[in-house]
Amino acid sequence: MKQNVGGIDRVLRIIVGLALIAWALMGGPVWAWIGIVPLGTGLVGFCALYPLLGINTCPSKK
């Protein structure tokens, strides 16, 4: 797995993921647990959909 998520994309994924998980923990809807996905992809730096769509936001890995 080569990194394909970089910079601002990673930061936004982590923030959105944490916000959704916090919302779920505070009594939000069950679907808010989907925040685990952007959090995980932001921390790891790899998104499985990006290669399928031909996207790469990691400037050093293009």
C-alpha positions, 0 to 999 in steps of 0.5 A, a space after each residue: 500500500 503506497 500512500 495516496 492521501 496527503 497534506 490537507 486531505 489527511 488533516 480534513 479526514 482526521 478532523 471529520 472522522 473525530 467529529 463524527 465519532 464524537 457525535 456518535 459517542 454523544 448520542 448522535 445517530 448510529 451512522 455517525 460511526 462511519 467516522 472510523 473510515 475517514 479517521 483510519 484513512 487519514 491516519 494510515 495515509 491510504 484510501 482504497 477508492 483513490 486508485 480506482 478513481 485515479 486520485 492521488 493527493 500525496 505530492 511526493 508519491 505521484 
